[in-house]
Amino acid sequence: MQTAACTKSADMVQRFVDAWNARNLDDFTGHLAHDIEWYDPAMPEPPVRGRAAVRAFAEAILRAFPDFTYEVQPPICSSLDGSRCAVVWRISASHVHELRPVGYAPTGRRATIEGVDVLDIRDGQVTRILTAFDILSAAEQLLGMKLRPVPGTRRGRFAVTVQRLLARARKKRA
């Protein structure tokens, strides 16, 4: 059953995404509540709070990944009262400029990542965004190397050794 509130929220979310893809950050941030909170694993220190912080994050991403495209994988799922939406997405982007504020050098590589955003909505504005995706897969694509340890390989044995040393050191401190 789709309610008017549900449809209204889904339409607002689509306009929000369209503003991002059009690089219209004034419109993009205009969909946000002043006290927006956004958690994204790609952020240096999540979550960011407030429109200015969200805009700064968006500007950094779009500068480093100028061809960044956010594609909604329908449907946009909304609670019956329209207060929460889940958006499954696919992003594609090429890392061609330094990613600030951290300072990651451009790799020139392209990544395609799938994930989900959960948006809380109040009075027609987004109050909270929780972004979830496989950050390790994104890093592997952008770096062009495997980061996950594979059991039985030299890298896997090295990762286990490091983990055990760290666990032992932590146990000694406790």
N, C-alpha and C positions, 0 to 999 in steps of 0.2 A: 504494500500500500504506500503510495507516494503522496505526501502531504504538500500543501503550498509552501510551508516553511522549509521542507526538505528540498523542493525544487528551487526555491529562492537561494538557499545556501549553495547548492550545486552550481547554479548559474553564477553566483558571486565568485566561487572558487575558480571556475573556468575563466572569468574575466581577470582574476588575479594571475593565473598562469599565462594568459594572453599578454598581460602587461609585462611580465618577466621576459617572455620570448620577443616582445617588441622593443625591449630595452627601455621601456617607459618606467623608470624607477619612481617618478612622482606618482603615477597611477598605482604602481605596485605597492609602494609604502602607504598610499592613501587607503588601501584596503585593510591596513593594520591598525589595531588599537594603539593608542599612545604607549600603553604599558605592555606591548607585545613581548612574549618570551619565546625564543626559538632555540631548540636543541637540534644540532646537526653534527654528526660525528666528524665532518670535515672541518669544523670550526676549531681554531687553535685552543680556545677555552670556552666550551659550551656551558651553559646557554648564553646567548646574547639577549640583552633586554633593552627595549625601547626602539622606536622607529629609526633613530640616527644610527644605532649600532647595527640594526638589520640592513640599513642602506649601505653602511660601510662594508659589511660582509658581502652584500650583493655586488657592489662596485669592484671589490677585490676579485671575486670569482669571475665576473664578466671581463675584467681587464686581463686576467691570466688565461681565460678560456673564451675568447671573443665569439666563437661559433657555438657556444653552449646552447643546447636546445632541450627544452623540457616538454616531453610528450606524455600526455595523460593517456593511460590505458583504461578505457571505459569499463564499467560505469564509475562515476564518482558516487561513493556510498555515503549517505547521510543519515543521521539519526532522525527519527520522526519529527522531533521538534526543531531540527535544523541547527542544533547547537554543536554538533561534531560531524566532521566529514573525514572519510578516508580516501586518499587519492593514490592509486597505484600508478607509477610513472616509469618512464625510461628516459634517461638523459644521455646525450652524446656531446662530447666536447674534446677539443684539442688543446693541449697545454703549450701555448706559444709565447707567453710572457711570464715573468717572475710572479709567483704567488706571494703576496704580502698579506699580513705583516710578518709571517714566518720567514719568507725569503727563499722558498723553494725555486730552484732554477727551472726554466722551461725545458721540457723533455722533447717537445715536438710530437709526442705520441697522442693518439686519440683513444679515448675510453668510452665505452658504452656500459651504463650501469642501470640496474633496475632496483627500485625501492618503493617505499611508501611514505607518504606524509599523512599525519593525523592532525587535523586543524580543529581547534576549538573556536567557536564563533559566538559573539555576543553583540547584539544591536547592529548586525550587518557588517561587523569587522572581525578580523582574525585576532584572537587574543593569545593564542599559543599554537606553536607548530612543533611537532615531534617528528623528526626525519629519521628513517631507518633504512640502511643499506649496508652492503658488505664493503666496508672500507678497505679491507685487505685486497679484495678483487680489484677495486679501483686503483690502489697503489701498484698492484702487479701489472695492470694494463699500462699505467702511465710510466712505470719504471722499465717495463720490458723484461721483468725477471720474476721468478717464483719466490714468494716470501713464506709460503706455508711449508713447514717441514714435512717431508714425505718419509714415512717410516722405512727404516732399512737403508736410507741414503746417508751420505756423509753429512749433509745439511741437517737431516733429521736427528742423527746422533749428536751433532753439535748443539742443536736446539735443546735436546733433552739434557745434555750436560750442563748447559747454561742455566736452564730452569732448575735443575737439582741443586746447583751451587747457590742460586738465589734463595731457594726454599730453605736450604741448610743455614745460610746466613741469617735469614729472617727468624728461623727457629732459635738460633743462638741469642738474638737480640731480645726475644720474648721472655 
